[in-house]
Amino acid sequence: MDLSPSIPSDPCALPEGCRTLGRSSGETLLAQRLSPWRRFGHGSTLLVVLAATRTAEHPGISAAGATPESRRFTALADAELLLEGPRGQRCWPLPPLPAGVTPALLSHVALCRLPLSPLLAAVGLEHPAPFPHLRLEPARWGPAECVSSGRAMPLARVERLWRQGMHLGAMLRGPVLLTECVPGGTTTAQAVLSALGVCVGSLISGSAQQPPQSLKRMLVEQGLRLASLPDRPSPTAVLAAVGDPFQAVAAGFLVAARHPVLLGGGSQMAAVLALALSALNRTERLALSDRVLLGTTAWLAEERLDAQRQPALGILLDRVGQHFDVSLTGLASGIRFHNSRISALRDYERGFVKEGVGAGALMLLAQLQGQTTSALVEACELAVDQLQASP
């Protein structure tokens, strides 16, 4: 397999089907922030943080597993699939989904074609991880409480996880793709962004075809009311009130990292970026925005919520940038499944699943390495065949 980068002569040229998010990604800025990812190679890291929040156990809040019980092992099942592939030996069954197939399968397909070394961290999971991983805190601490409690985590836990994230950020030297698997994480993202003063309205998506906007809003408003945060709360106070363990690790990571970081996801990544920006001064904020790029899927990048005229994620990224007076850049991969022979993949085009486990960012990187959209779609179809054929 040829893993050597395929760098286009035009630094502003995007791979087939790729598109920018929001209004602040000018050609010069995009070329600058995309440049490290056009030429990245061995020594780059895929950092996947697996975490849990009791928010995911609220009925109807998430489709990352059809039942609250199944969502307790979604992160472990997705991580095993990412690492072992559809034909590998796995300890955890994939949770049933209302439609589609887990994005971890797409992530595995792309990862097999990339010079990335996967590194997994587990925080707050119900069950022990059956694969090598970083243990960032005692397992007995378990998931964060539901955002509606206003007391998601003890402040001491948040500060410890933040420091662990900073240690990782300082330790990893090459370019890092940072992503997550946290069922219920879009709701904690909405809570964190709201607590920081970012006007999110109905801009937060979710794994369901129709995200439960009113339910998310109710849980977030209840949690913020009970938390009684001050007008300008610290990021650690926000996390202690309505956050999740992933956010604490990831925000600390971004604060300490001095290398290019590709954030794989959507609103959850916008939330951790906002947390990191809120912890920095003006000069540091500009430096962070210059080394960070958000990568996502075309389905999430094109999603319009509540009859909005513009896609929600682009508006959200712009609002976070405006709130902290920085320019943030996002890019969506060009992979589409309109003409796929696999119904579970076509479900992505119907609004199911959308994103997760860094699928969009990994597919984007595979395209930047010279993989064609047709080859990646065909590989995803084969992977679904193998998954469905496995015992």
C-alpha positions as CSV (number, residue, x, y, z in Angstrom):
1,M,0.0,0.0,0.0
2,D,1.4,3.4,-1.0
3,L,1.1,5.8,2.0
4,S,3.2,8.6,0.5
5,P,1.4,12.0,0.5
6,S,0.0,13.2,-2.8
7,I,0.3,17.0,-2.6
8,P,-1.5,19.0,-5.3
9,S,0.4,21.8,-7.0
10,D,-2.3,24.3,-5.9
11,P,-2.2,24.7,-2.1
12,C,-5.8,26.0,-2.1
13,A,-7.1,23.0,-4.2
14,L,-9.4,20.7,-2.2
15,P,-9.9,17.0,-2.8
16,E,-13.0,15.9,-4.7
17,G,-16.2,16.9,-3.0
18,C,-14.6,18.6,0.0
19,R,-16.0,21.9,1.2
20,T,-15.3,24.6,3.8
21,L,-17.4,25.3,6.8
22,G,-18.6,28.8,7.8
23,R,-17.5,32.2,6.5
24,S,-14.1,32.7,8.0
25,S,-12.1,30.2,5.9
26,G,-10.4,32.4,3.3
27,E,-8.2,30.7,0.7
28,T,-4.9,31.9,2.3
29,L,-6.0,30.9,5.8
30,L,-7.3,27.6,4.6
31,A,-4.1,26.8,2.7
32,Q,-2.0,27.7,5.8
33,R,-4.0,25.5,8.2
34,L,-4.4,22.6,5.8
35,S,-0.7,22.6,4.8
36,P,0.5,20.3,7.7
37,W,-2.1,17.7,6.8
38,R,-1.2,17.6,3.1
39,R,2.3,16.5,4.0
40,F,1.9,14.6,7.3
41,G,3.4,11.2,7.5
42,H,4.7,8.6,10.0
43,G,5.0,10.0,13.5
44,S,1.5,11.5,13.3
45,T,-1.0,10.3,15.9
46,L,-4.7,9.5,16.0
47,L,-5.8,10.2,19.6
48,V,-9.3,8.8,20.4
49,V,-10.8,9.7,23.8
50,L,-13.5,7.3,25.0
51,A,-15.8,8.7,27.7
52,A,-19.2,8.5,29.2
53,T,-21.9,10.7,30.7
54,R,-25.1,9.7,32.4
55,T,-26.8,12.2,30.0
56,A,-26.7,9.4,27.4
57,E,-29.0,7.3,29.6
58,H,-31.9,9.7,29.3
59,P,-34.5,8.1,27.0
60,G,-34.5,9.7,23.5
61,I,-31.4,11.8,23.9
62,S,-29.1,9.8,21.6
63,A,-29.2,7.3,18.7
64,A,-25.7,6.0,19.4
65,G,-27.3,2.8,20.5
66,A,-31.0,2.2,20.4
67,T,-31.5,1.9,24.2
68,P,-29.9,3.6,27.2
69,E,-28.4,0.3,28.3
70,S,-26.7,-0.3,24.9
71,R,-25.2,3.1,25.0
72,R,-23.2,2.1,28.0
73,F,-20.9,0.1,25.8
74,T,-21.0,2.0,22.6
75,A,-17.6,3.6,23.1
76,L,-15.9,0.2,23.7
77,A,-17.6,-1.5,20.8
78,D,-16.7,1.3,18.4
79,A,-13.1,1.4,19.6
80,E,-12.7,-2.3,19.0
81,L,-14.2,-2.0,15.5
82,L,-11.8,0.9,14.8
83,L,-8.8,-1.1,15.9
84,E,-9.7,-4.7,14.7
85,G,-12.0,-4.1,11.7
86,P,-15.1,-5.9,10.7
87,R,-13.4,-9.3,10.6
88,G,-11.5,-9.0,13.8
89,Q,-12.1,-10.6,17.2
90,R,-14.1,-8.2,19.4
91,C,-15.3,-8.6,22.9
92,W,-18.2,-6.1,22.7
93,P,-21.2,-6.3,20.3
94,L,-22.0,-3.3,18.3
95,P,-25.1,-1.6,19.9
96,P,-28.3,-1.8,17.7
97,L,-28.9,1.5,15.8
98,P,-32.2,2.9,14.5
99,A,-30.6,2.9,11.0
100,G,-27.3,3.0,9.3
101,V,-24.0,1.5,10.5
102,T,-21.6,2.9,13.1
103,P,-19.2,5.5,11.8
104,A,-16.4,3.6,13.5
105,L,-16.5,1.3,10.4
106,L,-15.8,4.3,8.1
107,S,-13.0,5.4,10.4
108,H,-11.4,1.9,10.3
109,V,-11.5,2.0,6.5
110,A,-9.7,5.3,6.3
111,L,-7.3,4.5,9.1
112,C,-6.1,1.4,7.2
113,R,-5.0,3.8,4.4
114,L,-3.2,6.4,6.6
115,P,0.2,6.7,8.3
116,L,-1.4,7.3,11.7
117,S,-0.6,5.6,14.9
118,P,-3.8,5.1,17.0
119,L,-3.6,6.0,20.7
120,L,-6.8,5.4,22.8
121,A,-7.6,6.9,26.2
122,A,-10.6,5.8,28.4
123,V,-12.2,8.0,31.0
124,G,-15.4,7.4,32.9
125,L,-16.5,4.2,31.2
126,E,-18.8,1.7,32.9
127,H,-16.7,-1.3,31.8
128,P,-12.9,-1.9,31.4
129,A,-11.4,-1.5,28.0
130,P,-10.2,-4.9,26.6
131,F,-7.4,-3.3,24.5
132,P,-4.3,-1.2,25.2
133,H,-5.2,2.3,26.3
134,L,-4.2,5.2,28.5
135,R,-5.7,5.2,31.9
136,L,-6.1,8.9,32.9
137,E,-8.0,8.4,36.1
138,P,-9.2,5.6,38.5
139,A,-11.9,3.5,36.8
140,R,-14.1,3.7,39.9
141,W,-15.0,7.3,39.1
142,G,-17.3,6.2,36.3
143,P,-19.4,8.4,34.0
144,A,-20.1,12.1,34.6
145,E,-23.6,12.8,36.0
146,C,-26.3,14.0,33.6
147,V,-26.1,17.7,32.6
148,S,-29.5,18.3,34.2
149,S,-27.9,17.8,37.6
150,G,-25.8,20.9,37.4
151,R,-23.1,18.8,39.1
152,A,-21.6,16.7,36.4
153,M,-18.2,16.1,38.0
154,P,-16.3,17.2,41.1
155,L,-14.0,20.1,40.4
156,A,-11.0,18.2,41.6
157,R,-11.7,15.5,39.0
158,V,-12.1,18.1,36.2
159,E,-8.8,19.7,37.2
160,R,-7.0,16.3,37.2
161,L,-8.3,15.4,33.8
162,W,-7.4,18.9,32.4
163,R,-3.8,18.3,33.7
164,Q,-3.7,14.9,32.1
165,G,-4.8,16.4,28.8
166,M,-2.1,19.1,29.1
167,H,0.5,16.3,29.7
168,L,-0.7,14.6,26.5
169,G,-0.6,17.8,24.5
170,A,3.0,18.4,25.6
171,M,4.1,14.8,25.1
172,L,2.8,14.2,21.6
173,R,5.2,15.9,19.2
174,G,3.8,15.4,15.6
175,P,0.5,16.3,14.1
176,V,-2.4,14.9,16.1
177,L,-5.9,14.0,14.9
178,L,-8.0,14.3,18.1
179,T,-11.5,12.6,18.2
180,E,-13.9,10.9,20.6
181,C,-16.7,8.5,21.2
182,V,-19.0,9.9,23.9
183,P,-22.8,9.0,23.6
184,G,-24.7,12.0,24.8
185,G,-21.8,14.3,24.0
186,T,-23.7,16.7,21.8
187,T,-25.9,17.6,24.7
188,T,-22.9,18.2,27.0
189,A,-21.5,20.3,24.1
190,Q,-24.6,22.4,24.0
191,A,-24.5,22.9,27.8
192,V,-20.8,23.9,27.8
193,L,-21.1,26.3,24.9
194,S,-24.2,27.9,26.5
195,A,-22.4,28.2,29.9
196,L,-19.5,30.0,28.2
197,G,-21.9,32.5,26.6
198,V,-21.9,31.3,23.0
199,C,-25.3,31.7,21.5
200,V,-26.0,28.2,20.2
201,G,-29.8,28.4,19.7
202,S,-30.7,25.3,17.7
203,L,-27.3,24.8,16.1
204,I,-26.4,21.6,17.9
205,S,-26.9,18.4,16.0
206,G,-27.0,14.8,17.2
207,S,-26.9,11.2,16.1
208,A,-30.7,10.9,15.4
209,Q,-32.2,11.8,12.1
210,Q,-34.2,14.5,13.9
211,P,-32.1,15.7,16.9
212,P,-34.2,16.1,20.0
213,Q,-33.8,19.8,20.3
214,S,-36.4,20.5,22.9
215,L,-35.2,17.6,25.1
216,K,-31.6,18.8,24.9
217,R,-32.7,22.4,25.7
218,M,-34.7,21.2,28.7
219,L,-31.8,19.2,30.2
220,V,-29.3,22.0,29.6
221,E,-31.5,24.8,31.0
222,Q,-32.2,22.7,34.1
223,G,-28.5,22.0,34.6
224,L,-27.4,25.6,34.2
225,R,-30.2,26.8,36.5
226,L,-29.1,24.3,39.3
227,A,-25.4,25.1,38.7
228,S,-25.9,28.9,39.3
229,L,-22.6,29.7,37.5
230,P,-21.3,33.3,37.6
231,D,-21.5,35.5,34.5
232,R,-18.0,34.6,33.4
233,P,-17.3,31.2,34.7
234,S,-13.9,29.5,34.4
235,P,-13.8,26.6,31.9
236,T,-13.2,24.1,34.8
237,A,-16.2,25.4,36.7
238,V,-18.3,25.0,33.5
239,L,-17.0,21.4,33.1
240,A,-17.7,20.6,36.7
241,A,-21.3,21.8,36.3
242,V,-22.4,20.5,32.9
243,G,-19.4,18.8,31.1
244,D,-18.1,15.4,30.5
245,P,-14.7,13.7,31.0
246,F,-13.7,13.9,27.3
247,Q,-14.1,17.6,27.2
248,A,-11.8,18.1,30.2
249,V,-9.0,16.0,28.7
250,A,-9.4,17.5,25.2
251,A,-9.5,21.1,26.3
252,G,-6.4,20.6,28.4
253,F,-4.7,18.9,25.4
254,L,-5.5,21.9,23.2
255,V,-4.1,24.4,25.7
256,A,-0.8,22.6,25.9
257,A,-0.3,21.4,22.3
258,R,2.2,23.2,20.1
259,H,1.7,21.2,17.0
260,P,-1.0,21.0,14.3
261,V,-4.2,19.5,15.6
262,L,-7.1,18.2,13.5
263,L,-10.3,18.0,15.5
264,G,-12.5,15.2,14.1
265,G,-16.2,15.8,14.7
266,G,-18.8,18.5,15.0
267,S,-20.3,20.4,17.9
268,Q,-18.4,18.4,20.5
269,M,-15.2,19.7,19.0
270,A,-16.5,23.2,18.8
271,A,-17.2,22.9,22.5
272,V,-13.7,21.7,23.5
273,L,-12.2,24.4,21.3
274,A,-14.3,27.0,23.1
275,L,-13.2,25.7,26.5
276,A,-9.6,25.9,25.5
277,L,-10.0,29.4,24.1
278,S,-11.7,30.6,27.2
279,A,-8.6,29.5,29.2
280,L,-6.1,31.5,27.1
281,N,-5.2,35.2,26.6
282,R,-5.6,37.0,23.4
283,T,-2.1,36.1,22.0
284,E,-2.5,32.4,22.9
285,R,-6.0,32.3,21.4
286,L,-4.7,33.5,18.0
287,A,-1.9,30.9,18.2
288,L,-4.3,28.1,19.0
289,S,-6.7,29.0,16.1
290,D,-3.7,29.0,13.7
291,R,-2.7,25.4,14.5
292,V,-6.2,23.9,14.7
293,L,-8.5,22.7,11.9
294,L,-11.9,21.0,12.3
295,G,-12.7,18.1,10.0
296,T,-16.1,16.5,9.6
297,T,-18.4,14.6,7.3
298,A,-20.4,16.1,4.4
299,W,-23.6,15.0,6.1
300,L,-22.9,17.0,9.2
301,A,-21.5,19.9,7.3
302,E,-24.7,20.2,5.2
303,E,-27.2,19.7,7.9
304,R,-29.7,22.5,8.4
305,L,-31.6,22.5,11.7
306,D,-35.0,24.2,12.4
307,A,-35.4,25.4,8.8
308,Q,-32.2,27.4,8.8
309,R,-31.0,28.8,5.5
310,Q,-27.3,28.0,6.2
311,P,-25.8,24.7,7.6
312,A,-25.8,24.7,11.3
313,L,-22.2,23.5,12.0
314,G,-20.7,26.3,9.9
315,I,-22.8,28.9,11.8
316,L,-21.7,27.4,15.1
317,L,-18.1,27.5,14.2
318,D,-18.4,31.1,13.2
319,R,-20.1,32.0,16.5
320,V,-17.4,30.4,18.6
321,G,-14.8,32.3,16.6
322,Q,-16.7,35.6,16.9
323,H,-17.2,35.1,20.7
324,F,-13.4,34.7,21.2
325,D,-12.4,37.0,18.4
326,V,-10.5,34.4,16.4
327,S,-10.9,32.9,12.9
328,L,-11.7,29.2,13.0
329,T,-11.4,26.9,10.0
330,G,-13.5,23.8,9.2
331,L,-13.4,21.4,6.3
332,A,-15.7,18.5,5.3
333,S,-14.7,15.3,3.5
334,G,-16.1,14.6,0.1
335,I,-17.3,11.1,0.8
336,R,-21.0,10.5,-0.1
337,F,-23.2,7.4,-0.3
338,H,-26.0,8.5,-2.6
339,N,-25.3,5.7,-5.1
340,S,-24.0,3.0,-2.7
341,R,-25.3,-0.5,-3.1
342,I,-25.5,-0.8,0.7
343,S,-28.7,0.5,2.3
344,A,-27.0,1.0,5.7
345,L,-24.6,3.5,4.0
346,R,-27.3,5.2,2.1
347,D,-28.9,5.9,5.5
348,Y,-26.2,8.5,6.0
349,E,-27.8,10.5,3.1
350,R,-31.1,10.2,4.9
351,G,-29.8,12.0,8.0
352,F,-29.0,9.0,10.2
353,V,-25.7,8.7,12.2
354,K,-23.8,11.5,10.3
355,E,-20.5,11.5,12.2
356,G,-18.5,9.9,15.0
357,V,-15.1,8.4,16.0
358,G,-13.4,10.9,13.6
359,A,-15.0,9.5,10.5
360,G,-15.1,12.7,8.6
361,A,-11.6,13.8,9.5
362,L,-10.1,10.4,8.7
363,M,-11.8,10.3,5.3
364,L,-10.6,13.8,4.6
365,L,-7.0,12.8,5.4
366,A,-7.3,9.7,3.2
367,Q,-8.4,12.0,0.4
368,L,-5.5,14.3,1.0
369,Q,-3.2,11.2,0.8
370,G,-4.5,10.6,-2.8
371,Q,-7.4,8.2,-2.1
372,T,-10.3,8.7,-4.5
373,T,-13.9,9.0,-3.3
374,S,-14.9,6.0,-5.4
375,A,-12.2,3.9,-3.9
376,L,-13.1,4.9,-0.4
377,V,-16.8,4.3,-1.0
378,E,-16.1,0.8,-2.4
379,A,-13.9,0.0,0.6
380,C,-16.7,1.1,3.0
381,E,-19.1,-1.2,1.1
382,L,-16.7,-4.1,1.4
383,A,-16.3,-3.4,5.1
384,V,-20.1,-3.5,5.6
385,D,-20.3,-6.8,3.7
386,Q,-17.6,-8.2,6.0
387,L,-19.3,-6.9,9.1
388,Q,-22.7,-8.3,8.2
389,A,-21.0,-11.7,7.4
390,S,-19.2,-11.9,10.7
391,P,-20.7,-14.1,13.4
